[in-house]
Each structure stands twice: as structure tokens, then as C-alpha cells.
């Protein structure tokens, strides 16, 4: 693999890299300068209420060896009529009319201002009133659990394999969900989802539950078994005030257990979550939740613009979304970290990969606690040391390069770093870099046999 650098005021030189990956081109555009690199794996820098239904819950589908696809999934989304006017942008960012299947369940019938109902949103239903059944007025938690049965009441197609439950501010990456579910046997009991990132949430509820905002995924046989005893189970656990914990308890009574998924994100944080999204684990991104509770994830945008920009990258290639690649450019003593479709960073020092894989703690815990630990993963503190503080670039655009069958993503500088160069590694400043471009193959990441990292 050959790298070429041609900055205006620097001598031209070449160097060779030995890698097992397919070749990619890294180009870095600067103010009055231009550098071109070729790198490995998908990294490369350009240095931009409906009445109660009496429908019968159908029998489980017959076992089949066909690969799971999107038509086998049904979504059940629990929403608030009051919040829908601003939350529908989250759902419509990933919902595919006439392709995705499922229903949105409101707490009450939509007001005239929400009608006529748009085709860009999931069809809506109104949740059953459980106050008489449970003899209590606050049935918010139980309403979400009961929604599992209500979705199955509506389902009439025979190829239903998986039920995905979520909230009206949940963003799902449906192609990745399909790829993950295709590795499981849908004819058996499976309960999938992710923990909260916040340790206290898991401690207060359960370390063995899927947090529903990030998505609760049930195989059809398990969903049907759960629905069959739904009312008895809700009465049995009427004292619980958490929908997710109630779901876990009901599933445990059936005999199933959680299969944790690192790609389901509850996002139990406050503030700026860019540190987490820039160091995502190498697991398929399945969902993001709580966008109402965090700052917009891209600079100079609101929450809905941020969502749209993220999904623009996802539309080009979900398999690479937020997947981190780390590369070292030895001659400049620089380290690159790219979170595909979201951000790119340049460190002016060779940094250990184990260090860069830890998210920078740009965020705050869901609830203020007196002392760490707060999270289920290790973090590193933000730094103003010029050898540790990165130059930050965020996703700007994506395009398909048909002549080379590649996808080009561009990342632009977010703000000046306003620090001197790192003196301990040779004073090779990256201040002049304005944009990073990443060239990746126009095929799913798991179809490319290559290294996850590159050496320069």
C-alpha cells in the first residue's frame, strides 16, 4: 500500500505499508495544501384509540431456513400524543413507508392538529386502557409492556419472526438489526437488547434487562408466550414501576434470559455524547435513544437536523455506522481515529489503540452521583494537553463513486483546536487540515476481508 504526501510547502515523499486489507485512498485537503494517503480497512482521511381488537394472535410460523429479512420484523412503538409533533422526526428518519411493518401506540387519540395522518409515519393505534384491569391510575409502565400483546393482535402476516419494541424517540438502524437477527434461530425463545450505559440505572432496575428505549427484541415464539399470559403477569408485577423491568420479570417467568447487544443504546447521558459516538465498540449500531435529553450530535445543528445528517450516512452504508478505525501516520507522529459516518480525529502523537478505544467523557451521567464509577465502560477525561487533545472533524457529506465502486464520506473541522503543536512528538501541527475524506468499498463491512486497523 503506497502513501503519497504532496503539501505545497513540504517535500514530496512516498512510503510503503504492508496490510491484508483492500486498498483505499486517504486524501487530506487543507487550506492551500493537499495531502494524499492510501490506507487500510474502511478508514481513510481527507485531511467536512382504536377499540380493543378481537383479532386472534396467530400461531407461530413454521420453521424455515430462509435468511431473515426486513419483512420478517414487526415494530411496536410506544408514543405520547402530546410529544409526537416534535418526536415524529426521529421515527420518520428511519421508517420506510410500505417497507417497514409495525404500529405506533398513542396514549390517546391524536388531536386534529396531527391529522390527516401522514404516510411517512407508522400507522397508529391507541393503547388499551388498563386502569380497571390493574386497579391503578398510573399505568404508563404497564401500558408499554401490554403493547407487546397489542402488536401481536394486529399482526396477520405469516412470515413474522421478530418483534422490536421501542419508544417514539428511538432511532433504529433496521438493516443492521436484520443482519444481527439473521444469526439467531427465530423459532426459539430469544430476548435481545442492551443495558443502560449508566451503572446506577442497571443497579436500580436490573443488569439482566433490555432497556426499552434502546429497543427490546423478541423472537415470535417468546412474544406469543409472553402475550398469552400478559394480563396475569401485569397483575403479578403490578408493584413494579418500570416497563423494562416488568418485561424482564415476565420473560424470566417463561424461562428466557437476555442476550445482550452492544449496539442497542439507551443513551442514559446528559449533554454532549460525541465522545461516546466517536469511540463506538466494533459491534453493529442497532439503535439510539433519548435524543431529546442530549445536545444535538453535530455542531451548529438542532436535534432534528442532526438526526437527518446521521441517517444520511446510514442510508449509504449502515454496516459501517460509527465503526471505529484507528491508523498511525508514523512520519508525522499522528494518530487518526475515524467513527464512520460521524466523526474523525487527529492526535498529534502516536497513541495506543487501547487508549483511543476509550470514549472521551464529554457527557455527564443521567443522575448526578457523588463518585465514580458511573458507566459500564471505561472512559478518559477531556484534556487540554496538545499531545492528547484531538483535532475534531464531523461528518459533512456522502457520495457514491461509481467509477471506483466506492463510498466517499467527508468530515469537516468543527472548530479551531487553539493549542500549540505537540512538542514531544516533533511539533508536526495538524492545524492546517480542514477536511478528512474516507473512501470505503460499496459493500457491507462484514463482506470485506481486511484489517480493522492500519499502520503507516
ABEGO torsion letter per residue (X at the ends): XBBBBBBAABBBBBBBBBBABBBBBBBBBBBGBBBBBBBBEABBBBXXXBBBBABBBBBBBBBBABBBBAAABBBBBBBBAAAAAAAAAAAAAABBBGABBEBBBBABBBBAAAOBBBAABBBBBBBBBAAAAAGBABAAAAAAAAAAAAAAAABABAABABBBBBBAABBBBAAAAAAAAAABBAABBBBBEBBBABAAAAAABBAABBBAAAEBBBBAAAAAAAAAAAAAAAAAAAABABAAAAAAAAAAAAGBBBBBBAABBAGBBBEBAAAAAABBBBBBBABBBGAAABBBABBGBBAAAAAAAAAAAAAABAAABGBBBBBBBAAAGBBBBBBBGABBBBBABBBBAAAAABBBBABBBABBBABOBABABBBBBBBABAAABBBBBBBABBBBBAAAGBBBBBBBBABBAGBBBBAAAGGBBAAABABBBBBBBBBBAAABBBBABBBX
